[in-house]
């Protein structure tokens, strides 16, 4: 039984021989890409860059440059600061007295409801006395300062937008890798004197 398995799988006999082939000198293989492939790559890169610049120019026409967008944002912030500053009371003691709306006709009513007397006009005396005579609140001072700063930032951003030209990707023209002949990539024999 053991002879059957040794005949199938090998081994077990005294006449087994292992054959080792003789060594060969190593061979090197190198693929050389032709110069035309590099030139085609350079042309493809140039086409891609031109298309990118065309799309970038289209974007500039639609929304402007980064400096233009920044100037628009500074303008929005300046408007926000101005609106907030104008909404605050002008003094620490604003006039809170009732001010009737002047009308070209009399308002009359029945019963115990409000009735406007002839010649009624808004009470402007308190407001006239308060203007310019009382100090501003801290909130009003801070809002005015913020508005002034926003205006300066806006003017600086507008000037930068005027001075900043549109920027584009530089286009690839005759890159060095496309100028190299295919022969420089071929292997060269090293003289025996240089071998160490």
BAMAR-803250 format. One record per residue: x, y, z of N, C-alpha, C in turn. Coordinates in steps of 0.02 Angstrom, whole numbers, plus 32768, in hexadecimal, padded with zeros to 4 digits. Atoms other than C-alpha are relative to their C-alpha. Last residue first. Example, Ala and Ser with C-alpha at 12.3 -4.5 7.8 and 13.67 -1.06 7.14 Angstrom:
! BAMAR-803250
7FD67FC57FFD82AC7FCB81657FD980378025/802D7FC5800082677F1F8186802D803C8000/
! end
This chain:
! BAMAR-803250
7FDC80077FC1867689A77E417FEE7FBD8020/801F802F7FD3864989BC7D8B802A7FF98040/80297FDC7FD086888A5A7D3A7FDF7FD18032/7FD47FD77FD6871A8A047CE17FD880268036/7FE580297FC986A3897C7CA3802D8029802D/7FBC801A800F864589FD7C3E801C7FDC803C/7FCF7FDE7FD6858C8A0A7C7080457FE37FEF/7FCE802C7FE2851A89D67BE3803280288027/7FBC7FF68019848A8A4D7BC7802F7FD18024/7FCA800F7FD283D28A267BDA804480077FDF/7FE48043800D835C8A837B6580397FF28031/801B80307FD082FE8B177BB2801B7FBA7FF5/7FE07FF57FBF836B8B997B5C7FE67FCF8034/7FC080237FF8833F8B4C7AB3801E800B8046/800980427FE182888B807ABE80427FDE8011/80068038803082B48C347A9C7FFB7FBD8024/7FCC80337FFA82908CB37B267FF67FCA7FCB/7FC97FF1802E82298D487AF080367FCA8000/8015800E804581838D0E7B3A8037800C7FCE/80068048800A81CE8CFF7BE97FEA7FEE7FBA/7FC08022800A820B8DB27BDF7FF97FB67FF2/7FDD80137FC2815E8DFD7BCA803F7FD87FF0/7FC18024800D81338E4C7B2180257FEE8041/7FE77FF9804480AC8EC67B5D80447FDD7FFA/7FC28024800D80458E9F7BF8801380067FB6/8006803880307FC38F247C1980447FE17FF2/7FD07FFB80387FCD8F8C7CB77FFB7FC37FD3/7FCD80347FFD7F2B8F7E7D1B8031800A7FC6/800D803D80277ECD90227D1C80397FCF800C/7FC7802E80017EBF90BC7D8B7FEC7FBF7FDD/8015804780017E49914D7D6E803E7FD47FFB/8016801B80417E9691F37D9B7FE87FB88007/7FEE804780077E99923C7E4C7FE67FE67FBC/7FB88009800E7E9F92FB7E5080147FB87FF2/7FED7FDB803D7DE4931B7E4080487FF27FEC/8022802180397DB792917EBB801280237FBF/7FDB803E800F7E3A92D57F347FE07FDD7FC4/7FC07FEE80207DED93837F2980287FC27FED/80107FE980447D3F933C7F4B804080137FDB/800F803B80287D8392DA7FE07FEF80137FB8/7FC18023800D7DD5937580297FF57FC37FD3/7FDA7FD880307D3393D8801680437FDF7FEE/8021800480417CD1934C806A802780277FCC/7FF28042801D7D4C933A80F97FE27FFB7FBA/7FB9800180137D4493F6811980127FBD7FE0/7FF97FD5803B7C8593F38116804880007FE8/801B802580397C80935F818C800780297FC0/7FD0803480137CF393BB82047FE97FD97FC2/7FC77FDE801E7C809453820380357FCE7FEA/80157FE880427BE693E68220803B80227FDC/8004803B802D7C3B938A82AE7FED80157FB9/7FBB8015800E7C6B943082FE80017FC47FD0/7FE37FCE802E7BB8946F82EC80487FEE7FEE/801E800A80437B7493CE8337801C80317FCE/7FE3803D801C7BEE93D883CA7FE57FF47FB9/7FBA7FF180107BBC948D83EC80217FC37FDE/80007FD4803B7B03946083E1804780117FEB/80138029803A7B1893CC84568001802A7FC0/7FC5802880147B79943884D27FF07FD67FC3/7FF7803E7FD97AE894B384D4803D7FDB7FE7/8016803E80217AFD955F848A80097FC5802F/7FCC802C801C7B0A95F784FA7FE37FC27FE0/7FF080367FD27A789670850C80347FD27FE0/7FF27FE67FBD7A68971B84BA80157FC98030/7FBE7FE27FF97A7596EF8402801280178046/7FD08009803779BB96D283EB80418025800F/7FD280387FF5796096C2849180367FFC7FCC/7FD47FF37FC8790D976E849280347FCA8009/7FD47FC9801378C8975883E38031800F8038/7FCE80188030788496AC8410803180377FED/7FD0802B7FDD783096EE84AC80367FE87FD1/7FD77FDA7FD277DE977E844F80357FD68022/7FBA8000801677A2971883BC802E8025802F/7FDB7FDB7FCF76F896E88402804A7FFC7FEE/7FD080257FD7769C96B083678025802E8030/7FC2800C802576099719832F80317FDB802C/7FCF80287FDB7553972C8363803D7FF37FD5/7FBD7FE27FFD74FD97BC830880337FD88026/7FED7FD6803A744E978383318046801D800A/80197FBB7FFE744696FE83B8801880267FC2/7FCB7FD0800D745D964683937FE380467FFD/80197FCB802B73E195D183E8803880337FF7/7FD37FC7800B740C952A84357FE280327FCF/7FC2800F8025737E94B98466802780417FF5/7FC67FED7FD872FF94DE84EF80427FF17FDD/7FF680247FC1726794E28480803E80188024/803980007FD2726D951B83CE80117FDA803F/801980427FEE7304954683647FC780088031/80347FFF7FCD734C95DA83097FE97FB9800E/801580447FEF73ED95ED82A97FCD80058038/800C80117FBA74019697825B7FEB7FB78007/80477FFE7FED744A96AB81AD7FFA7FEC8049/80217FC7802174F496D0815F7FB680068012/802C801680377548965E81DD7FDF803D7FE1/80267FC8801C75DC967482527FD87FE97FC4/7FF47FF98048760995CF82A57FD8803A7FE5/803A800F802B760A95E283608014800A7FB7/7FFE7FD6803B76AD95D983BE7FC67FEC7FD3/802D8013803676A39598846E800480327FC6/80437FE57FFB773C95BD84D67FD67FEC7FC4/80308037800277D0954684D37FB9801A8006/80447FE67FF4785595C684A87FCE7FC77FF8/80287FF0803B78FD956E84B47FBA80178013/80457FF37FEA7961957C85557FD680137FC3/8010802C7FC87A0A952C85347FB880098017/7FE67FEB7FBF7A14957D84897FEC7FCF8036/7FCA7FCF800979FE955D83CE801F80158043/80147FBC7FEC799A94BF83E8803C802F7FFC/7FF77FF27FB879DC942983857FE780468010/803980197FDA799393F782DB80058010804A/80397FD280087A0B946682787FC37FE98028/7FF17FC17FDF7AA2940882BD7FC4802F7FFC/8003800A7FB77A57935F828E800B80428024/8045800B7FEC7A32939681DD7FF97FF8804B/80247FC180057ADF93E081C77FB87FF88016/7FEA7FD57FC87B35934382097FDA80427FFF/8019801C7FC17ACE92D381958011802E803B/80487FF17FFD7AF1934581017FE17FE68040/80077FB97FF37BAC933E81257FB680148005/7FF27FF57FBA7BA4928181337FFA804A8012/8039801A7FDA7B4E9275808A800B800C804B/80387FD180097BD292E6803D7FC27FEA8026/7FF37FC67FD47C5D927C80897FC880347FF9/800F80157FBC7C0C91E38037800D80398031/804980037FF87C0992397F8E7FED7FED8047/801A7FBB7FFD7CC092697FA07FB480018008/7FF07FE37FBF7CEE91B57FCC7FE680478007/802F801E7FD07C9291737F33800C801C8046/80437FE4800C7CF191ED7EC57FCD7FE68033/80007FBB7FE57D9791BC7F157FBD80227FF6/800480057FB77D7291037EF67FFE80458020/7FC6801F7FE27D50912E7E417FF67FFA804B/7FC77FD67FF17CA591527DFB803A7FD8801D/7FFF7FEB7FB97C0390F17E09803B802C8012/803E800B7FDC7BCD90CD7D558001801D8047/80357FD8801E7C5891177CEB7FBF7FFB8028/7FF27FB97FF07CDC90D27D617FC9802D7FE4/80127FF67FBA7C8A90267D53800C80498014/804A80007FFE7C93902E7C957FE8800C8048/80147FBE801A7D4B905D7CA17FB480078001/7FF17FCF7FCC7D678FC47D107FED80467FEA/803580067FCD7D0D8F567C91800B80328038/803E7FE9801F7D7F8F967C077FC77FFE8032/7FFE7FB780007E198F847C777FC0801D7FE0/80087FE87FBB7DED8ECE7C997FFE804C8003/804680097FEF7DD38EAE7BDF7FF380178048/80277FCD80247E7D8EF97BB87FB67FFB8011/7FF47FBF7FE07ECE8E917C417FD980377FDD/80237FFF7FC07E7F8DF07C00800780438023/80487FFB800E7EB78E147B4E7FD880048041/800E7FBC80177F698E377B897FB6800A7FF1/7FFD7FD37FC77F6E8D977BEE7FEF80477FEC/803D800D7FD87F358D347B577FFE802D803D/80397FE180247FBB8D867AEA7FBF7FF68027/7FF97FB77FF880418D5A7B6B7FC680247FDD/80137FEE7FBC80038CA67B738003804B800B/804980057FFC80098C987AB67FE780128046/801A7FC5802380BC8CD87AB97FB37FFF8001/7FF77FC67FD480E98C567B3C7FE580407FE0/803080077FC9809B8BCC7AD38007803A8031/80427FE9801580F88C0B7A3A7FCD7FFB8038/80057FB87FF4819E8BF67A957FBB801C7FED/7FE97FD4803681878B3A7A977FF480498010/803B7FDB801981778AE17B3D8018802F7FCA/7FF07FBB801182078A667B537FC280217FE3/802F7FE5803081DE89C47BAD8011804A7FF4/80137FBB7FF5827489737C007FD180177FC8/80307FE98032829E88BC7C157FEC80488011/80287FC57FEC833888817C717FD480147FC6/80137FD58039838187D27C5D7FD380388019/803D7FD97FF983DF87757CE47FF4802C7FC3/7FEF7FBA7FF3846386F87CA97FBF80298004/7FF77FD8803C842086497CB5801380478014/80137FB97FFD843285CB7D40800E80247FBF/7FC77FD27FF9843D85127D1B7FE780487FFD/7FE57FE6803F83A084AD7D36803A8031800E/7FFC7FB77FF9838C844E7DDA801E801B7FBF/7FD97FE08036835383997DC27FFC804B800A/80177FBB8006831D833B7E5E802D80227FCE/7FCE7FCE80148333827F7E537FDF80457FF9/801D7FBD800B82D381F67EAD803780317FEF/7FEC7FE78042832681487E957FE280457FF1/7FBA7FEA7FFF832581187F4E8016801E7FBE/7FD2802C80248269810F7F578047801C8001/800380447FE681F381597FD980307FD17FDD/7FDC800D7FC281D781F57F7A7FFA7FB78014/7FB87FFB80028155821A7EFA80207FF28043/7FE97FC07FE580A0823D7F13804B80097FFD/802A7FC88016805781B57EA4801E80428015/7FFC7FF9804880E281337EB27FD7803A7FE6/7FBF7FE3801080F581527F6C800980077FB5/80007FB77FF2803C81397F808042801F7FF0/80307FE0802D803D808E7F2A8002804C8009/7FE07FF8804180DB80567F827FD480237FCF/7FD47FC67FFD808C8078802B8023800B7FBE/80297FC58000800080008000802B803E8000/
! end
